[in-house]
Amino acid sequence: MSLLRPSCAAFARRLCTSQSQLEHTSRSSILCLVKTHQSSRPQCRAFTATRRRFAKVIDTPPNPTIPHVPKRTVRIGPLPNGRVDDGTIRRIFGPKLSAVDGNNVLRILHHRRTAGSLADYGVDNLGKQYTHINRDMAMKGLEWLREKYPIDEARAAEDWAEKEANRIQYELWLADPETESKYKDPARAYREQMQKEEGERQQQELENQKIGILHVGKSQFERNIEEKRRQRLEEVTRKAEEKEQREVEMEEQLASGEWVRTPTGTQLMKPGQTTYVDVFGREQVSRRKEEAERYQQQSQTGFKDIDEMLSKTTLAQRLYPMSAFVLVTVLLSYGFAHYYLPPSPSYRLFPDLSPTTATIGALLVANGAIALAWRVMPLWPFMTRYFMHVPGYPRAVQSILNVFSHVQYEHLLANMMMLCLVGPVCHDLVGRGTFIGTYISAGAIGTLASLYWANLGRGNIAAHSVGASAAIWGISALYCLLTDQEKLKIPFVKDQEVSFWPKMLFAAFVLLEIRTAWRKKNATMDHASHFGGMAVGMGVAGYLRATGVRERAGAEGVQEKANVDGKTVDLGAVVKQEVKEVQESLGKK
């Protein structure tokens, strides 16, 4: 073993440059080289004639017992250019070998070339499932790989031999009971030997200076080579020490019982954690669960129970700020609906879209963007503070922002589907000003109704309320009570219409909501906000009928562009017209 490392590079280079020596052996070629070198030392004196730095690192016991070492898992990656086509496989190995087996054989051989183990294993012993592949076929595959993917096999074999030497010497250390430390690896011994020789060299230089010799010893080129090798060994030593320290720390953590090993055994994780493989093929421990728990903890109010939450504020502090804010919101919505004038096409961002399509599209984008924001964990504290209504600890701005907030995708999908069905026909009926004013006011009044019901009635004061249901109920009530359309065209069926009674339909919706709220079949629904939104829609419809302001002012609606009769509801034509407008607008952009 003392002569193994100095001659590793030479043996590796000789083995990789001569294909005829790649013979099958039943045991490791490194151990064979050791025994050959020990049995024929006079013929190998050329390798030890020059003074070597790391000769005789340790004293090997006479009959060491190699401890049991777990079998190492070898992961063979794909070829540089991926899978080889079937025609190439037939040209290399002939028609008897399948394309799958041919690709696997090429991967194994290329892995041995890049890892440097080709000098040790050769082209034989490819595995139990490839015993039908003879040496000639394997050599053809190796020749094709050398022509297609040339690499420095000699350098790879040198690195492999060095690693194998370190591994064998480490196993011998483990078998020697007189070793100082179980974790003392060869790299550390090399460094100690290097320091010893460095001290001897400095002592020799001092003696030479005393006797007046101007130049003695190795040349500058040799010293540069030794310096490079010293730096390399220092890096190996540093990595070995870091690995040793990590192993010791991992053993201590495993002994505590709070940690377990990952599936590959390279890292530690807590029970319940998961792992994934990154883009570099390395195993990583997922921290998503811990991050979710941390941000969820930051999102909570910090109250232990409802009594502690209510003790922080009085009833007036919970009701008055939002009441005043909602009142101002309703007044501004009334002003917007009363004084709004459609802008000139030159001032519009998408002039080719009808106002109806632009308004409904903007609402869809706003609700979708906020729903995506709920998927960003660092935003959870901000979102729960302003985009979620809590009657026991309210903030005034929640009355509007929670109307655009949806945590669950199915909740968002249901509300946006209703908005797409009712929104266009209602917008065409009353115009953008009244539509937006009703939508915002219905959402704000619905949130306020939920606040009062929870604090003064029998509602859940600790519930979290989000969603556009109140606003959609408001525009639905406005449309049903104000429209004169009396026919409903069935989508996807040509020339088929049914009678449409919007007021009766709205009455049925109200009765169904009352029945559901009374029986409490769905405790997750905020019925108080629904009734608040309905009340706003009914109030706006009554005001418009009483004042006679029923004619919308502005551009042509989406139903008029789709040539829909004023007495007929044709949702299919409305949707087609909206899609057509969006496609034309994007095409011009």
C-alpha positions as CSV (number, residue, x, y, z in Angstrom):
1,M,0.0,0.0,0.0
2,S,2.9,2.4,0.5
3,L,3.7,2.2,-3.2
4,L,0.1,2.3,-4.4
5,R,-0.5,6.0,-4.5
6,P,2.7,7.2,-6.2
7,S,2.1,4.8,-9.0
8,C,-1.6,5.3,-9.4
9,A,-1.3,7.8,-12.3
10,A,1.2,5.7,-14.2
11,F,-0.8,2.5,-13.9
12,A,-4.0,4.3,-14.8
13,R,-2.5,5.9,-17.9
14,R,-1.0,2.6,-19.1
15,L,-4.3,0.8,-18.6
16,C,-6.4,3.4,-20.4
17,T,-4.1,3.7,-23.4
18,S,-4.0,-0.1,-24.0
19,Q,-7.4,-1.7,-24.8
20,S,-6.0,-5.2,-24.8
21,Q,-5.4,-5.1,-21.1
22,L,-9.1,-4.6,-20.2
23,E,-9.7,-8.2,-19.0
24,H,-12.4,-9.6,-16.8
25,T,-11.5,-10.1,-13.2
26,S,-13.6,-11.4,-10.4
27,R,-12.0,-9.0,-7.9
28,S,-11.0,-5.4,-7.8
29,S,-8.1,-4.6,-10.1
30,I,-6.7,-2.1,-7.6
31,L,-6.1,-4.9,-5.1
32,C,-4.6,-7.0,-7.9
33,L,-2.2,-4.2,-8.7
34,V,-1.2,-4.0,-5.0
35,K,-0.4,-7.7,-4.9
36,T,1.4,-7.6,-8.3
37,H,3.5,-4.8,-7.1
38,Q,4.3,-6.5,-3.8
39,S,5.3,-9.8,-5.6
40,S,7.5,-8.1,-8.2
41,R,9.1,-5.2,-6.5
42,P,12.5,-5.4,-8.4
43,Q,10.8,-4.8,-11.7
44,C,8.9,-1.8,-10.4
45,R,11.8,0.1,-9.0
46,A,11.5,2.7,-11.7
47,F,8.4,4.0,-10.0
48,T,10.1,4.5,-6.7
49,A,13.5,5.6,-7.8
50,T,12.5,9.3,-7.4
51,R,11.9,10.3,-3.8
52,R,8.1,10.4,-3.3
53,R,6.3,12.7,-0.9
54,F,3.6,10.4,0.5
55,A,5.4,7.1,0.7
56,K,4.6,5.0,3.7
57,V,1.7,6.9,5.1
58,I,0.7,4.3,7.6
59,D,1.8,1.0,8.9
60,T,-0.6,-1.7,7.7
61,P,-1.2,-4.5,10.1
62,P,0.1,-7.9,9.1
63,N,-3.3,-9.5,8.6
64,P,-5.9,-6.7,8.5
65,T,-9.6,-7.6,8.6
66,I,-11.5,-5.5,6.1
67,P,-14.7,-4.4,7.8
68,H,-18.0,-4.7,6.1
69,V,-18.7,-1.7,4.0
70,P,-22.3,-1.1,2.7
71,K,-22.6,-1.5,-1.1
72,R,-22.3,1.9,-2.8
73,T,-25.2,2.9,-5.0
74,V,-24.0,3.9,-8.5
75,R,-26.2,6.2,-10.4
76,I,-25.7,6.1,-14.2
77,G,-26.9,9.1,-16.0
78,P,-27.9,9.4,-19.7
79,L,-25.6,10.0,-22.6
80,P,-24.6,13.6,-23.4
81,N,-26.9,13.8,-26.4
82,G,-29.6,11.6,-25.0
83,R,-30.9,8.3,-26.3
84,V,-29.3,6.8,-29.3
85,D,-31.6,6.0,-32.2
86,D,-32.4,2.4,-33.1
87,G,-30.5,2.5,-36.4
88,T,-27.3,3.5,-34.7
89,I,-27.7,0.7,-32.2
90,R,-28.1,-1.9,-35.0
91,R,-24.9,-0.5,-36.7
92,I,-22.9,-0.8,-33.5
93,F,-24.1,-4.1,-32.0
94,G,-25.9,-5.8,-34.8
95,P,-29.6,-6.9,-35.1
96,K,-29.5,-9.3,-32.1
97,L,-29.4,-6.6,-29.5
98,S,-32.5,-4.5,-28.7
99,A,-32.4,-0.7,-28.7
100,V,-33.1,-0.5,-25.0
101,D,-30.3,-2.9,-24.0
102,G,-28.0,-1.2,-26.5
103,N,-28.6,2.2,-24.9
104,N,-28.1,0.8,-21.4
105,V,-24.8,-0.8,-22.4
106,L,-23.6,2.5,-23.9
107,R,-24.6,4.4,-20.7
108,I,-22.7,1.9,-18.5
109,L,-19.6,2.1,-20.6
110,H,-19.7,5.9,-20.9
111,H,-20.2,6.1,-17.1
112,R,-17.1,4.0,-16.6
113,R,-15.1,6.2,-19.0
114,T,-16.1,9.5,-17.2
115,A,-15.8,8.0,-13.7
116,G,-12.4,6.5,-14.4
117,S,-13.5,3.0,-13.4
118,L,-12.9,1.6,-16.9
119,A,-9.3,0.8,-16.0
120,D,-10.7,-1.2,-13.0
121,Y,-13.8,-2.9,-14.4
122,G,-13.0,-3.0,-18.1
123,V,-15.8,-3.8,-20.6
124,D,-16.8,-7.0,-19.0
125,N,-19.2,-7.6,-16.1
126,L,-21.9,-5.3,-17.3
127,G,-24.5,-6.8,-15.0
128,K,-26.6,-10.0,-14.7
129,Q,-29.1,-8.8,-17.2
130,Y,-26.4,-8.3,-19.9
131,T,-24.6,-11.6,-19.8
132,H,-25.6,-12.3,-23.4
133,I,-23.4,-9.4,-24.5
134,N,-19.9,-10.7,-25.3
135,R,-16.6,-8.8,-25.2
136,D,-16.5,-8.1,-28.9
137,M,-19.9,-6.3,-28.8
138,A,-18.9,-4.3,-25.8
139,M,-15.6,-3.3,-27.5
140,K,-17.6,-2.0,-30.5
141,G,-19.7,0.1,-28.2
142,L,-16.6,1.4,-26.5
143,E,-15.0,2.3,-29.8
144,W,-18.1,4.2,-30.9
145,L,-18.2,6.1,-27.6
146,R,-14.5,7.1,-27.9
147,E,-15.2,8.4,-31.4
148,K,-18.4,10.1,-30.6
149,Y,-17.6,11.5,-27.1
150,P,-13.8,11.9,-26.7
151,I,-12.6,12.5,-23.1
152,D,-9.4,12.2,-21.2
153,E,-9.8,8.7,-19.9
154,A,-6.3,8.6,-18.5
155,R,-7.0,11.6,-16.2
156,A,-10.3,10.1,-15.1
157,A,-8.6,6.8,-14.4
158,E,-6.0,8.6,-12.3
159,D,-8.6,10.3,-10.2
160,W,-10.5,7.0,-9.8
161,A,-7.3,5.2,-8.7
162,E,-6.6,7.9,-6.2
163,K,-10.1,7.6,-4.7
164,E,-9.8,3.8,-4.6
165,A,-6.5,4.1,-2.8
166,N,-8.0,6.4,-0.3
167,R,-11.0,4.1,0.2
168,I,-8.8,1.0,0.7
169,Q,-6.5,2.7,3.1
170,Y,-9.4,4.1,5.1
171,E,-10.9,0.6,5.4
172,L,-7.5,-0.6,6.7
173,W,-7.5,2.2,9.2
174,L,-10.9,1.1,10.4
175,A,-9.7,-2.5,10.8
176,D,-6.6,-1.4,12.9
177,P,-7.6,-1.1,16.6
178,E,-4.4,1.0,17.3
179,T,-5.5,3.9,15.1
180,E,-5.8,7.2,16.9
181,S,-9.2,8.1,15.5
182,K,-11.9,6.3,13.5
183,Y,-12.4,9.4,11.4
184,K,-8.7,9.9,10.6
185,D,-8.7,9.6,6.8
186,P,-5.7,9.4,4.4
187,A,-5.9,13.0,3.3
188,R,-5.2,14.2,6.9
189,A,-2.2,11.8,7.1
190,Y,-1.0,13.1,3.8
191,R,-1.1,16.6,5.1
192,E,0.9,15.6,8.2
193,Q,3.5,13.9,6.0
194,M,3.6,17.0,3.8
195,Q,4.2,19.3,6.8
196,K,7.0,17.0,8.0
197,E,8.7,17.0,4.6
198,E,8.3,20.8,4.4
199,G,10.1,21.1,7.7
200,E,12.9,18.8,6.5
201,R,13.2,20.8,3.3
202,Q,13.5,24.1,5.2
203,Q,16.1,22.6,7.5
204,Q,18.1,21.4,4.5
205,E,18.0,24.9,3.0
206,L,19.4,26.4,6.2
207,E,22.2,23.9,6.3
208,N,23.0,24.6,2.7
209,Q,23.2,28.3,3.3
210,K,25.6,27.7,6.1
211,I,28.1,25.9,3.9
212,G,27.7,28.4,1.1
213,I,25.9,26.3,-1.6
214,L,24.1,28.6,-4.0
215,H,21.6,26.1,-5.5
216,V,20.8,22.7,-4.4
217,G,17.7,20.5,-4.4
218,K,14.8,20.4,-6.8
219,S,14.3,22.8,-9.7
220,Q,11.7,25.5,-9.8
221,F,9.6,23.4,-12.2
222,E,9.6,20.5,-9.7
223,R,8.7,22.9,-6.8
224,N,5.8,24.3,-8.9
225,I,4.5,20.8,-9.4
226,E,4.8,20.1,-5.7
227,E,3.0,23.3,-4.9
228,K,0.1,22.5,-7.1
229,R,-0.1,19.0,-5.6
230,R,0.1,20.5,-2.1
231,Q,-2.8,22.8,-2.9
232,R,-4.8,20.0,-4.3
233,L,-4.2,17.8,-1.2
234,E,-5.1,20.7,1.1
235,E,-8.4,21.0,-0.7
236,V,-9.0,17.3,-0.4
237,T,-8.1,17.5,3.3
238,R,-10.5,20.4,3.9
239,K,-13.3,18.6,2.3
240,A,-12.6,15.4,4.2
241,E,-12.6,17.4,7.5
242,E,-15.8,19.1,6.7
243,K,-17.4,15.8,5.8
244,E,-16.2,14.3,9.0
245,Q,-17.6,17.2,11.0
246,R,-21.0,16.9,9.2
247,E,-21.0,13.1,9.9
248,V,-20.4,13.8,13.6
249,E,-23.1,16.4,13.8
250,M,-25.5,14.2,12.0
251,E,-24.9,11.4,14.4
252,E,-25.6,13.7,17.3
253,Q,-28.8,14.9,15.8
254,L,-29.9,11.4,15.0
255,A,-29.2,10.4,18.6
256,S,-31.6,13.1,19.8
257,G,-34.5,11.4,18.1
258,E,-35.8,14.6,16.5
259,W,-34.2,14.0,13.1
260,V,-34.3,11.1,10.5
261,R,-32.2,10.5,7.4
262,T,-33.5,11.5,4.0
263,P,-34.2,8.6,1.5
264,T,-30.7,8.8,0.1
265,G,-29.1,9.2,3.5
266,T,-27.1,12.3,2.5
267,Q,-29.0,14.7,4.7
268,L,-31.3,14.9,7.8
269,M,-34.9,16.0,8.0
270,K,-37.6,16.1,10.6
271,P,-40.3,13.5,10.6
272,G,-43.1,14.6,8.2
273,Q,-40.9,16.6,5.9
274,T,-40.6,15.7,2.2
275,T,-37.7,15.8,-0.2
276,Y,-37.3,16.7,-3.9
277,V,-34.5,16.6,-6.5
278,D,-33.4,20.0,-7.9
279,V,-32.3,20.8,-11.4
280,F,-28.7,19.6,-10.6
281,G,-29.9,16.2,-9.5
282,R,-29.2,16.8,-5.8
283,E,-31.6,15.8,-3.1
284,Q,-33.1,18.7,-1.2
285,V,-35.3,18.9,1.9
286,S,-38.5,20.7,1.2
287,R,-39.1,23.7,3.6
288,R,-42.5,24.5,2.3
289,K,-44.4,23.0,5.3
290,E,-42.3,25.0,7.8
291,E,-42.6,28.2,5.8
292,A,-46.4,27.7,5.6
293,E,-46.6,27.2,9.3
294,R,-44.5,30.3,10.0
295,Y,-46.5,32.6,7.7
296,Q,-49.7,31.2,9.0
297,Q,-48.6,32.0,12.5
298,Q,-47.8,35.5,11.4
299,S,-51.2,35.8,9.8
300,Q,-53.1,34.9,13.0
301,T,-54.3,37.7,15.3
302,G,-52.6,36.1,18.3
303,F,-55.7,35.9,20.5
304,K,-56.2,32.7,22.5
305,D,-60.0,32.7,22.3
306,I,-63.0,34.8,21.4
307,D,-63.2,36.5,24.8
308,E,-59.7,37.7,24.6
309,M,-60.3,39.0,21.0
310,L,-63.5,40.9,22.1
311,S,-61.7,42.3,25.1
312,K,-59.3,44.3,22.9
313,T,-62.1,46.4,21.4
314,T,-65.6,47.6,22.4
315,L,-68.7,47.2,20.4
316,A,-68.6,50.8,19.2
317,Q,-65.0,50.4,18.0
318,R,-66.0,47.4,16.0
319,L,-69.1,48.9,14.4
320,Y,-68.6,52.7,13.9
321,P,-65.4,52.8,11.8
322,M,-66.7,50.4,9.1
323,S,-70.2,52.0,9.2
324,A,-68.7,55.4,8.4
325,F,-66.4,54.0,5.7
326,V,-69.3,52.2,4.0
327,L,-71.4,55.3,4.2
328,V,-68.7,57.3,2.4
329,T,-68.3,54.4,-0.1
330,V,-72.0,54.4,-0.9
331,L,-72.1,58.2,-1.4
332,L,-69.1,58.0,-3.8
333,S,-70.7,55.1,-5.7
334,Y,-73.9,57.2,-6.1
335,G,-71.9,60.1,-7.4
336,F,-70.0,57.9,-9.8
337,A,-73.2,56.4,-11.1
338,H,-74.9,59.7,-11.5
339,Y,-72.1,61.8,-13.1
340,Y,-70.2,59.1,-15.1
341,L,-69.8,59.8,-18.8
342,P,-68.3,57.3,-21.2
343,P,-64.8,58.3,-22.3
344,S,-63.8,59.0,-25.8
345,P,-62.4,56.0,-27.7
346,S,-59.1,57.9,-28.0
347,Y,-58.7,57.8,-24.2
348,R,-59.5,54.2,-23.8
349,L,-56.8,51.5,-23.3
350,F,-58.7,49.0,-25.5
351,P,-60.9,51.1,-27.8
352,D,-62.0,48.1,-29.8
353,L,-63.7,46.5,-26.8
354,S,-67.2,47.4,-25.9
355,P,-67.6,49.0,-22.4
356,T,-69.4,45.9,-21.2
357,T,-66.6,43.5,-22.2
358,A,-63.9,45.9,-20.8
359,T,-65.7,46.2,-17.4
360,I,-66.4,42.5,-16.9
361,G,-62.9,41.7,-18.1
362,A,-61.4,44.1,-15.6
363,L,-63.4,42.6,-12.7
364,L,-62.3,39.1,-13.7
365,V,-58.6,40.1,-13.9
366,A,-58.8,41.9,-10.4
367,N,-60.4,38.9,-8.8
368,G,-58.0,36.4,-10.4
369,A,-54.9,38.5,-9.4
370,I,-55.9,38.6,-5.8
371,A,-56.7,34.9,-5.8
372,L,-53.1,34.3,-7.1
373,A,-51.8,36.6,-4.4
374,W,-53.2,34.2,-1.8
375,R,-50.8,31.5,-3.2
376,V,-47.8,33.6,-2.2
377,M,-47.0,32.7,1.4
378,P,-45.1,35.9,2.3
379,L,-48.2,37.9,1.4
380,W,-50.4,35.9,3.9
381,P,-50.1,38.4,6.8
382,F,-51.0,41.3,4.6
383,M,-53.8,39.5,2.9
384,T,-55.5,38.3,6.1
385,R,-55.2,41.8,7.6
386,Y,-56.9,43.7,4.7
387,F,-58.5,41.3,2.3
388,M,-60.4,39.1,4.8
389,H,-63.3,40.3,6.9
390,V,-63.3,39.2,10.6
391,P,-66.4,40.6,12.5
392,G,-64.6,40.2,15.9
393,Y,-61.6,42.3,14.9
394,P,-62.6,44.3,11.8
395,R,-60.8,47.0,9.7
396,A,-62.9,49.4,7.7
397,V,-61.1,48.9,4.4
398,Q,-62.0,45.2,4.6
399,S,-65.6,46.1,3.6
400,I,-64.4,46.6,0.0
401,L,-61.3,44.6,-0.4
402,N,-62.8,41.3,0.8
403,V,-65.3,41.6,-2.1
404,F,-62.4,40.9,-4.6
405,S,-60.8,38.2,-2.5
406,H,-61.2,34.4,-3.0
407,V,-59.0,31.9,-1.2
408,Q,-60.3,28.7,-2.9
409,Y,-60.3,28.2,-6.6
410,E,-63.8,26.6,-6.7
411,H,-65.2,29.7,-4.9
412,L,-63.6,32.0,-7.4
413,L,-64.8,29.9,-10.4
414,A,-68.4,29.8,-9.1
415,N,-68.6,33.6,-8.5
416,M,-66.9,34.5,-11.7
417,M,-69.2,32.3,-13.7
418,M,-72.2,34.0,-12.2
419,L,-70.6,37.4,-13.0
420,C,-70.1,36.4,-16.6
421,L,-73.7,35.3,-16.9
422,V,-75.4,38.2,-15.2
423,G,-72.8,41.0,-15.6
424,P,-73.0,41.6,-19.4
425,V,-76.8,41.8,-19.6
426,C,-77.0,44.0,-16.5
427,H,-74.2,46.3,-17.8
428,D,-75.9,46.7,-21.1
429,L,-79.1,47.6,-19.3
430,V,-77.9,50.3,-16.9
431,G,-74.5,51.3,-18.2
432,R,-71.0,51.3,-16.6
433,G,-71.6,54.0,-14.0
434,T,-74.7,52.4,-12.4
435,F,-73.2,48.9,-12.8
436,I,-69.9,49.7,-11.0
437,G,-71.7,51.8,-8.3
438,T,-74.1,49.0,-7.6
439,Y,-71.3,46.4,-7.6
440,I,-69.1,48.2,-5.1
441,S,-72.1,49.4,-2.9
442,A,-73.6,45.9,-2.7
443,G,-70.3,44.4,-1.7
444,A,-69.7,47.0,1.0
445,I,-73.3,46.9,2.4
446,G,-73.1,43.1,2.4
447,T,-69.9,43.2,4.5
448,L,-71.5,45.7,6.9
449,A,-74.6,43.5,7.2
450,S,-72.3,40.5,8.1
451,L,-70.6,42.7,10.7
452,Y,-73.8,43.8,12.4
453,W,-75.3,40.3,12.3
454,A,-72.2,38.8,14.0
455,N,-72.0,41.5,16.7
456,L,-75.7,42.1,17.4
457,G,-77.3,38.9,16.1
458,R,-76.4,35.3,16.1
459,G,-73.6,35.2,13.6
460,N,-70.2,33.8,14.1
461,I,-68.0,36.6,15.4
462,A,-64.8,34.8,14.7
463,A,-65.6,33.8,11.1
464,H,-63.5,34.8,8.1
465,S,-65.5,36.2,5.2
466,V,-64.3,36.6,1.6
467,G,-65.9,36.6,-1.8
468,A,-67.9,38.6,-4.4
469,S,-71.2,37.0,-3.6
470,A,-72.8,40.1,-2.1
471,A,-71.8,42.2,-5.1
472,I,-73.1,39.6,-7.6
473,W,-76.4,39.3,-5.7
474,G,-76.7,43.1,-6.0
475,I,-76.3,43.3,-9.7
476,S,-78.5,40.2,-10.1
477,A,-81.3,41.8,-8.2
478,L,-80.9,45.0,-10.1
479,Y,-81.2,43.2,-13.5
480,C,-84.1,41.0,-12.6
481,L,-86.2,43.8,-11.2
482,L,-85.4,46.3,-14.0
483,T,-85.2,44.3,-17.2
484,D,-88.1,44.0,-19.7
485,Q,-86.7,40.9,-21.4
486,E,-89.2,38.1,-21.5
487,K,-87.6,35.4,-23.6
488,L,-84.6,33.2,-22.9
489,K,-82.8,31.6,-25.9
490,I,-81.5,28.2,-25.1
491,P,-77.7,28.0,-25.9
492,F,-76.4,25.6,-28.5
493,V,-80.0,24.9,-29.8
494,K,-81.1,26.7,-32.9
495,D,-84.3,28.8,-32.8
496,Q,-85.4,27.5,-29.4
497,E,-86.7,29.9,-26.8
498,V,-88.5,29.7,-23.5
499,S,-90.4,32.2,-21.5
500,F,-88.4,34.3,-19.0
501,W,-89.9,35.8,-15.9
502,P,-87.0,37.6,-14.2
503,K,-89.0,38.9,-11.2
504,M,-90.3,35.4,-10.4
505,L,-86.8,34.1,-10.8
506,F,-85.4,36.6,-8.3
507,A,-88.2,35.8,-5.8
508,A,-87.3,32.1,-6.1
509,F,-83.7,33.0,-5.4
510,V,-84.6,35.0,-2.3
511,L,-86.8,32.2,-0.9
512,L,-84.1,29.6,-1.5
513,E,-81.6,31.8,0.3
514,I,-84.0,32.3,3.2
515,R,-84.6,28.5,3.4
516,T,-80.9,27.7,3.3
517,A,-80.1,30.3,6.0
518,W,-82.9,29.1,8.2
519,R,-81.9,25.4,8.1
520,K,-78.2,26.2,8.2
521,K,-77.3,23.4,5.9
522,N,-74.2,25.3,4.7
523,A,-72.6,26.9,7.7
524,T,-69.7,28.2,5.6
525,M,-72.0,30.7,3.6
526,D,-72.3,34.3,4.8
527,H,-76.0,34.7,4.3
528,A,-76.1,38.1,6.0
529,S,-73.9,39.6,3.3
530,H,-76.0,38.0,0.6
531,F,-79.1,39.7,1.9
532,G,-77.3,43.0,2.2
533,G,-76.2,42.8,-1.5
534,M,-79.8,41.9,-2.5
535,A,-81.1,44.9,-0.6
536,V,-78.8,47.2,-2.5
537,G,-79.8,45.8,-5.8
538,M,-83.5,46.2,-4.9
539,G,-82.9,49.7,-3.7
540,V,-81.1,50.8,-6.9
541,A,-83.8,49.2,-9.1
542,G,-86.6,51.0,-7.1
543,Y,-84.7,54.3,-7.3
544,L,-84.3,54.0,-11.1
545,R,-88.0,53.1,-11.6
546,A,-89.1,55.9,-9.3
547,T,-87.0,58.6,-11.0
548,G,-87.6,57.2,-14.5
549,V,-83.8,57.0,-15.2
550,R,-83.8,53.8,-17.1
551,E,-82.1,54.8,-20.3
552,R,-78.3,54.1,-20.3
553,A,-76.1,56.6,-21.9
554,G,-73.0,55.7,-23.8
555,A,-71.6,53.4,-26.5
556,E,-73.3,50.4,-28.0
557,G,-73.6,47.4,-25.7
558,V,-72.4,43.8,-26.3
559,Q,-76.0,42.5,-26.9
560,E,-76.6,45.2,-29.6
561,K,-73.3,44.3,-31.3
562,A,-74.4,40.7,-31.3
563,N,-77.8,41.7,-32.9
564,V,-79.8,40.3,-30.0
565,D,-83.4,41.3,-29.8
566,G,-84.2,43.7,-26.9
567,K,-86.8,41.3,-25.5
568,T,-84.6,38.2,-25.6
569,V,-81.8,37.0,-23.4
570,D,-79.2,35.2,-25.6
571,L,-76.2,34.3,-23.4
572,G,-74.6,32.3,-26.1
573,A,-74.5,35.2,-28.5
574,V,-73.2,37.5,-25.8
575,V,-70.3,35.2,-25.0
576,K,-69.4,34.7,-28.6
577,Q,-69.4,38.5,-29.2
578,E,-67.2,39.1,-26.1
579,V,-64.7,36.4,-27.3
580,K,-64.7,37.9,-30.8
581,E,-64.0,41.4,-29.4
582,V,-61.1,40.2,-27.3
583,Q,-59.5,38.3,-30.2
584,E,-59.8,41.3,-32.5
585,S,-58.3,43.6,-29.9
586,L,-55.4,41.3,-29.2
587,G,-54.8,40.8,-33.0
588,K,-54.5,44.5,-33.5
589,K,-52.0,44.8,-30.6
